[in-house]
């Protein structure tokens, strides 16, 4: 602990920061890697200039059989189709001469050295606890930039290169004999500090990617990338320090843009990769309905004719990493760590639990076999896999014995390419990593311009104003809910819309929250909404009770919804609170119902409606006008509610849109106006609801429909006709199932 105290005082000092800014890392000059692009087996040169998430090649050029290095393999040979046959994007870096390195493929800029205290050596004193690293990144200025951050796992993994040698087979103590999995021509790397009790392989680099569960029985966990042994693992972060590289730029790196092509393939336009929707176990053309050896996995991939393509392959380890969804996992979402658009076969693991498998990559995890290596080690008998379920290990320690999730769903380790898994009843290695050998396969290929299904849906195309759509989805409850990420991703991929209405409870903040917490959660919400902001789709939102209950809510809300996140509005609006917005032949009116608790500003609304010239009007606020479940709704002040409802009647507004209650509910009031509750954007789904037994005055409220599931409503405007369609989403079995129902329509 004394080391952290000393280091914290060190990095907080102006002297240290000045030294870091001025000198950066060891000066290697203004170097750049060569840009001789290799061609793959099809003679095409991979490019990254138009991809937001280019996957850089692993730099593995050696060929392997089941155990050792072999000469070049060509089509028809056993073990053809491995990583060296498909080199991908050549790693390319530029040393900027100021302590930073630019990745010319990804657009990410990195700090160059792990030597954070600038004492000329990389050792235990350079390690930081995660919380300290997060604080440090906020104050770091280097290379003239101050927007540095702790990287995500996918960002950091972009630097890994599999021409390194796994040092875990080394029994000696001379780290200089080892070859790390990072390019030392550009990055200053150090192994574990043996003087402080580290092993050579204890060079884990931390990230800000949290595991959705715990490891080693009860450890809160982040994922780390270890360039010493070539792995991603989950590590308990509360008592463990890490080395850290810091990153800036390309904030879209690691964010997928999936499109279901409708032919059992899914294209990621962010990476330019096309994937099989299902794994080998669900493929009727695969000879194996479970796992298979590495050799058989290569052969299966090479021979696939899925969707009429003949260039499928086994993904390399960096390609497969792009498919991992680190916000999903067995314990958190009862699913594999993959987008629910994909099918993933479940199985029963070593604990007798339902789980999801390890998936082979084409990348061999080469072991060190030089002087000091364990005598039984073979250079090429392990290949890398990713765990899309729990990464189990058999632990035999004083406080923990038996099978546990030791490294987390989303970890990358390696397994024997062949053999008998029954020979390893308690796994292998210090954490008893489960040895399965028969692992699963997810096919990949590179999208080409000639592909019939390579074109992405153009959701930014100009839509005929006579026929256009918008979506309603409320109560997203970021960040407690992971559901909205799935919902927003699905909408972005499958709906051509011009606007999206999100009527309150965007976040999970509340009475005990302050404005800073609300802003942090709104930032996470905006990340999920980026597909809409990026395409110019209008985002129309109002406060819910979860935002209004936070201290200083109104000022913080207005500050956040400005600049690129500004809510579009017409003149006469009350900045993000009560506002109107004209779009095509419609007027949107957003109501803030919390400036005066549970009330509508009747005078303002009357003024807006009386001056309206648009044929279609859509009014939305957070609370129901007629109680469905929550007691706090607009009928808390029946006089105000009744005046509001009479205004809607007066100006022939057909529908009032709300949320607050976490289900879909459609009612008609006096056969005049629809109350449409769409609180299905991510908050916990409510099973209970009432028969409108609130303060209804003289109004008659009749339920037309009710659904307790996640989903959204699509509103289609076609000349004078307006129609409302419910789309319910369910992904409990891994694949999204959509229920579509036309609700009602009317002439405007």
N, C-alpha and C positions, 0 to 999 in steps of 0.2 A: 504493500500500500504506500510505503514511503516514496516509491518511484513515481506514482501517479501524482502525489502532492507536489513533488519537485517538478514534474513535467508540466502540471497545470500552471504553476507559477511561471514556468518557462514560456509556455506558448501564449500566455496572456500578456506578457511583457512587450512593450513597444520595441525594445531592442531586438527581440527574437523575430517579431513580425517584419521589422525593417530588413533584417538579414535575409529572411526568406524571400521578401519581395525583390531585393536587389540581386541576390546571388542565385536564387532558385536552387537547382541541383548541380551536381558536378557538370561543368561546362563541357559539352561534347560538340560544340559548334552548331552551325545551322545545317544539320544533316537532313537528308531525305532518303527514304528507301528507293531502290530502283522500282520502276513501274513497268517492267517487262511482264505483261499480262499473260499467264498461261492459258492455253486453250484446253477445254475439257474434251471428253471423248467424242463429242459431236462437232468439234471444231468451232464452237461458239465462244466468244470472249465475254465473260460475265461483266456487267457494268453495274454501278450503284448510283449513278448521278440522279436518277428519277425515283429512287426508292427512299422512303422515310426511315425504313428499318432494314438496311442492307446487312445481310449475314456474311461476315468475312470468313474466308476459308481457314481451315485449321493448320495449314502449312505442313501437313503430314505428307511426305513424299515417298516414304518407304512402303514396300509391299510385304504382307505377312500371310502365312498360312495359319494353321491352328495353334502353332507354338513358336514360330521363329520367323526371321526376316528371309524373304525370298527375292528372286529377281522379278523383273517387270511381269505383270499379269495382263493378258489381253482377253477379249471376248471369247468365250468357250472354255477358258481355264477354270478350274476349281478356285473359289475365293475371288473370282472376278466381281467387280462392282463395289469394291471397298473404297475407302476414303481417297487413296492415292490415284484411283481412276477418275475421280471427279474433284479436281483441285479447288474449284470455286474462285471467289475473289482473292487475289493475292494480297496479303497484309501490306499496307503502305502507310508509313508514318513520316512526319516532318518534325525534327527537333527545332524548336523555336528560339533556342539560345537564351531563354529567360526562365528556365525551370519548368517549362511546359512542353508537351508533345501533342501535336495534332494528328488524329487519325484521318487520313485522306479519304477513306471509304465511308466512315460513319458520320463524319462531321463533328465528332466529340473531341474536346480538348481535355488533356489529362495533366495533373501534376506529375513530374517526371520521376520523383524519388520517394522511397519510403523513409528516407532519413529526415524526419520532420524536425528534429532538434538541431540539424546542421552541424553535427560534431564529426562528420566525415566517416561515420560508420552506421550501419543499420543493425540495431540490436533491440533488446527488450525495452530500453528507454524510449524508443520510437513508437511503441504500441500505445493505443488509446482504448478506453472503454467507449462503447457506442455513444452514450450520452455526451461524452466529452468531444467525440469526433463530430457529432451533429452541431454542437456549439462552435467548435473550431471552424467548421466550414462556413458558418455565417459571418465570421470575422476575417476570413482568409482573403488576402489580396495578393495576387501573383500574376505576372505577365500583363499587368494593367487591367485585370478583371477582378471583380468582387462577387460574382454570381456563382461561386463554386458550391458544389453539393456533394454529399456522400452518395456514391453511385448505387443504382439498383443492381441486383444480381445479373440481369441481362446486359446491362451496360458494362459491368466489370468483366463478364465472361467474354465479351467481344474481343478482349485482349489476349485470351488464352491461345496458345499454339502447341499443337501436339507433335512437335519435334523434340519436346522435352522428355525426360526419363523419370519415371516414378521412383523417388528416393526412398520410399518405404521399404524397399528390398535391400537397402544399404545398411550394413551393420557397423560401419566405421564411424569416425567423427570428423573427417575432413570434408567440409561442405564444398570446398573448391573443386572436388572431383565430380560434382553433380551438375546436371543440366536442367534448369527450370523451364516451366511452360510459359515463358514470356520472353519477348525479344530484348535481350540485354544490350543490344546496340542502341536502344532508345530509352529503356527504363532501368532505373537503379533498383535492384531487387536484393533482398537478403533472406537467408534461411533462418530457422529458429536459433535463438541465443542460448547456446549450450552452457554458457557461464552462469545463466540464471535458471538452469534446470529445464530449459526447453529441449525437445527433440529437434533434430535437423528439420523435420517436416513441419514443425510448428510455426509456419509462416502464413497462417490463414489471414486473408485480407477481408475486412468487414464490408458489409453493404447495408443499405437501409430497407432491405426486403425482409419483412417479418414472416415467420411461418404462421399459418392459421391455427396451429395446434401447439403442442409441447413435444419435446424430445427427452429421451433418457428419463421417462416417467413423469417429470414435472417441470422441466426447464423451459422458461420462456426463451424463444429461439429466433435468431436471424440466420439467413443463409450467408455463407462466406465462400469465396473462391480461393483455393489454395494452389498457387503457382509452383509450389514445391513438389506436390505429388499429383497435380492434375485432376482435381476433384472439386465439385460443389457439395457442401454438406451444411446441414443445419447445426448451429452451435448455440448453446445457452449463453446469452449475452450479459446476464446480470453480474457475473463474477469473472468474465473472461475478457482480456484485452486483445486487440487485433492490430495488425498493420492496416494502413489506409492509403489508397490512392483517392484523389478527389477529382471531380469531373465537372464540366460545364458544356453548354451547347446542346443542340438537337434533343429537345425535351420529348420528342415523339419516339425516340429510340426505345424499342422494346414494346411498342403498342401495336397490336395486330389490327388488321382491317379485313376480316373474314367475309367471304361471300360464298353462299351455298350455290353451286352451279346446277343443282338438280339432277346430276348424273352420278351420284355417290362420290363426288369430288368437292373439295372446298379450296378456294383460292384465297391466299393472303396477299392483297395488293400492296401491303406495306413491305413485304419481303420479296415479292415476286415468285413465291413458291406455291405450288399446288399440292394438296395433300389428299390421300384417301380419306373419305369420311369415316370409314370403319377400319378396325384393325384386322389382322390376318385371321383371327378366330371367327370373325363374322363374314369372311370372304368365301363364298361358295366355291371359288376356283382355287383356294389354297388347300394343299394336301393335308394341312395340320390345323385342327380346330383349337389348339392351345399354343403353348410356347414351342420354340424350336432352337436348335443350335445356331451359332453364328454363321457357319457355312451354309446351312439350309436357309437361313434368313436372307443371305446374299442371293442365293439361287432363286428363291421365291420372288424377291423384288425385281431381279433382272428379267424374269419371265412373265411378269404381270402385263396384261392387256387391258387393264381397268379403263373404262370409258373410251376405249379405242386408242389409247396412247400406248406406245411401246418403249418409252424411255423412263419408266419408273426406276427408282433406285432406293436403296437403304439410306436414310439420311445420315449425314455426318453429325458429330456431337453438337456442333454449334447450330446446325439447322434444327435438330430436334429440340434444343433448348428454346428456340423461338416459339415452340408450340406449348411450352409449359405455362400454365396460368397459376401464378403464385398466390392468387387470392382464393383459390379453390383447393379442396382436399378432403380426405375421408371424414375427418372429425368435424370440420366446419360446414361443409356443404353436402356431405354424404355422397360424394362423387369423386371421380378422378380429378387430378390437377390439370384439367384441360377444358377449353371452352365447350359449353354444352351443345354447340352445333355438331361436335364430333361424337361418334359412338365409341365407347371404350368398354371392353369386356371385363367383367368382374370375375373374381375367383376367391377361393377360401385360402387365406394365408396360413403361415406357420402357427399363428395363435388361434386358428379356427374362426377368424373373423372374415366378413365380407371385405374385400380389398380390391385394389387395381394393380396391374402388373408392372414389371420392369420392361422397358422397350429397348431393343438393341439399336446401336448406331453402327455406322460403317467404320468407325475410328478405333484403331487398336490403341490400347493403353500400354505403351511400351515400358518395360521395367528395366532398371539399371542392372547390368550383369557384369560389371567390371570388378576390379579388385575390391574386396570387402563386401561383395554381394552374398546373400544367402545362397548356399550351393544348389538348392532345388529350384531356384528361380529361372524361368524361361522368358526370353525377351518379349515374345509376342503371344503368350497364351491367354491374355485377357483382352476383352474389348469393352469399350465404354457403353454404359446404359444410362437411361434416365428413369427414375422412379416416378410414376404417375400416381402411385398410391404410397402407403407407408414404406419407409426404408428401414426394414426390420433388422435387428441384430440381437444376438443372444449374449446378454450381459451376465457375468459371474463375478459379482463384487459383494462387499459386505452389506451394502444397503440396497442393492438392486440385483436381482438374479432372475433370469428368464428372458423371454422375447419381449422387446420393446421397439417402438418407433425411435430409432437412434439418430436418424439424420434427416427425416422429413420428406414429404411428398414434394418432388421438384429437385431432389438431390441427383448429382451425377457421380457415379462410381464405376467400377468395372467388375465383370464376372468372367469366369472361365469360359472359353469358347467351346469346350467339349468336356465330357466326363460324366460322372454319375453324381447327381446332387445328394443322393442318400449317404454318400461318404462324408458329408459335412452336416451332421445332425444338429450341431451347435454353431453353424456358420464358420466364418474364417476371419482372422485378424483380431486386433485388440477389442473391437466392439462386436465381434462375432457376426459380421455382415452376412446376411442370408445368401447362400450360394444356390442359385436356381438353375443356371446354365441354359435351361429351356425358357427363353424370354420371347416377348411378343414383338410384332413388327407393325409400323405405320409407314406406308409408302409415301414417297415424295418425288416430285419432278419440278424442273424449272419451267415457269410459264414462258411461252414464246409468242411473238407477235402473230404468228400464223394460227395459234390455237383458236378454235371456234368459240371456246368458253372463256377466253382470256380477257375479254372486254368486261370492265366493271360497270355495274349500273350507274348511270349518270344522274345522281341525285341533285346536282347543281344546275341541270339543264333548265332553260326557260320553260315554264309551264304556261299553256294557254290560259289566260285569265278566265275564260268561260268554264274551264274544268280544272279545279285545283283542290289541294287537300291540306289539312293540318291535323296534328295529333294532340290528344289530351292524355297526360299521365302525371298524377299528383302523388304526394306523400312518398318521396323517394328515400327519405331517412338515411342519408349519407352521414357518417361512414359506418353505422352499425349494420347496415344491410349490404350484402353482396349482390342482392337480386337486381338492383337497378343497373349495375354494370352489364348484366346479361340483357336486360330489357332495352337499355339505350343502344347497345351494340346491335341488337336484332332490329330495332326500328331504323337505325342508320343504314343498315344493309338492305332492308326489304321495303321501305316506304319512300316514295317520292313525294316530299312534302315541302311546303313553303314556311311553315311555322310549327312550333311546338309550345303548348300551354302547360305550365307546371304551377298549379295553384296551391302553393304553400307546403310547409313541412319538408323543405328540401333537405334539411339537416336533422340531426338528433339532439341539437342543443335544447335548452329549456330553462326552467326557473333558476337552477343552480349554476347556470353558465354565464360567462361574460362575453363581451363582444369579440374579444380576441379568439376565444374558442369557436365562436360562430363563424368568424372569417376563415379560420383554419379549415373548418368543415365545409364551408362554401367553396374553398379552393379545391377540395377533393371532389365536391359535386361538379364543379366546372370541368375537372379532368374527364369525368364521365360524359359531360356534355360537349366536349371538344369536337366530336364528329359533326355536331350541328353548327357550332360556332364557326368551324373551319370551312364549312360549305356555304356559309352565308344564310343559313336557315334562321328565321327570326325566333328568338327565345323569349317567351312572354311569361313572366312569373310575378307572383305576389307573395307577401309574407304569410306564413302559417303561425299557429300558436307556438311552435317550437322555436321559431326565430323571434317572435314578438316578446316571448318571456325572457330572453337573454337581456342582460343589462346593456344599456346604450344601444339597443337593437336598431333603432331607426337610422341613426347616424352611420353605424357600421354597415347596415344594409345598403344605404345610398352610396357610401364610399366604394363598396365592393362592386355594385352594379353600375359601373362607369367604365369609361375607356372601351376596351374590346368587349366587355361584358354588359355594356349599357343596354337597358331595356328600351326598344324603340317606342317612341310615343309622339303624339300630336301636341300642338300648342294647347295650353290650358290644362295640361296634366300637372299633377302634384308629385314631381320627381319620384318615380318608382313606387309611390304609395298608391294613390288613385290615378289612373292614367287611361287614355284612349289611344288607339293606334289604328290607322287606316291601312288596309292591305287589300289590293285588288278591289273587289266589289263588296268588301265587308268592313265592319268596324268592330274592333276588339276593345272591350272595357274590362280592365283589371281593378278589383276592389280591395283596398286594404281595410280589413275589418277590425283593426286593433288600435288605431289612433284613439278611437273611443271604443271601449271594450264591446265586442260582439255587435257592432253597429255598422250600418252603411251610411255614407255621407249623401243623404237624400238630395240636398240642394245642388251639390256638385253633379250628381248623376243626372238629375233633371235637366240641368243646363247642357250637359253633353248630349243627351238623347234628343233634346229639343232642336239642336242644331245639326243633327245627323242627316246626311243625304245618301248614305249607303243602303242598299236593299237588304243586306244581311247584318245582323248584330249578334255578337257573342259576348255574354257577360259571365265573368267568373270571379269567384272569391274562395276563400278556404273553407268556410263553415257552411253546413247545410242550413237552408232556410227553414226546413221542416225536419225536426229531429228524427234521425235514423238510429244512432247509437249514443254518441257523445251528448252529455247533458249541456255542455257549453256549445251553443249554436245560436243562430240569429233569433230564435224565438225567446232568448233571454229578455229581449225587449220587443214584445209583440207589436207595439205601436210602430216602432221603427221597421220591423220586418214586414208588417202589413203595408206600410207606405212604400217600401221597396218593391213589394210584389205588385202593387197597383201601378207603379211606374212601368214595370215590365209589361203589364197588360196594356197600359195606355199607349205605349210605343211599339206594341206588337212584337215584343221580344219573345221568341218561342222557347228558349232553353236557358236555364241557369245552371252553370257548371261549378261543381264544388269537389272537395275531398274530405279530409279530416278523419272520416271513418274508413278503415282499411279494407274495403271491398268495393265491388261494383254494384251500384244500386240505381235503378231507374224508376221514377214515379211520375205521375201526371197529377197536377193540382187543378181541380175544377175543370178538367178537360181542356184547359187553356195553355198551360205552361208546363214543360218538363223540368223536373229537378234531376240532374244527371251527376251522380257521385262516382268519381273515378279515383278512389284512394288506393290504387293498386300498383304503385310504382316502386315498391321496395320495402315499405314498413311491414311489420308482422301482420299477417292476414287475420282478421277478426272473424270468429265463428258466430258471435252473438249479434243480433240486431233486433230492433223493435218494429212494431207496426205503426210507426209515426204517432206515438202516444204522447207527444209533447204539447206545447201550447199552439194549437192549430187555428185559433179564432173560428171564423165561420167557413174556413176552407175545407174542402174535401180532398184528401190525399190518397191516391190509389197506386199501389206498387204494380209495376209492369214486368220487372225482371230483377234478379239478384244473383250475383256470382261471387263466391269467396275464393278468388285466385288472383295471381299476378296477371297483368295485362295492360291494355291501353285502348283508347277509342280513336278511330279515324273518322274525321269529318270531311265529307266530299261536297264541294260546291260546284254545281253544274248549272249555269245560267240562274234560273229562279229556284232551282231545286236544291235542298240541303238534305243529306242523308248521314246517319250516324251508324258506325259499325264497330262492334266489340271484337277485340282480338285477345283471347286468353292464352297465356303462355304457361306451359308446364315442362319442366326438365328433370323431374325426379329420377328418371331412368337414364339420364345422361344426354339424351337427344331432345331437342325442343319440339314439343307437340303444340300445334296452334289450333285453337278453336275459334272459328269466325262466325259471327252472327250479326245479321242486319237488324238493327234495333228499331229505328223509325226514320221516317223522312217527311218532309213537308215542303210546300211551295212558299218561298220567302216573299 
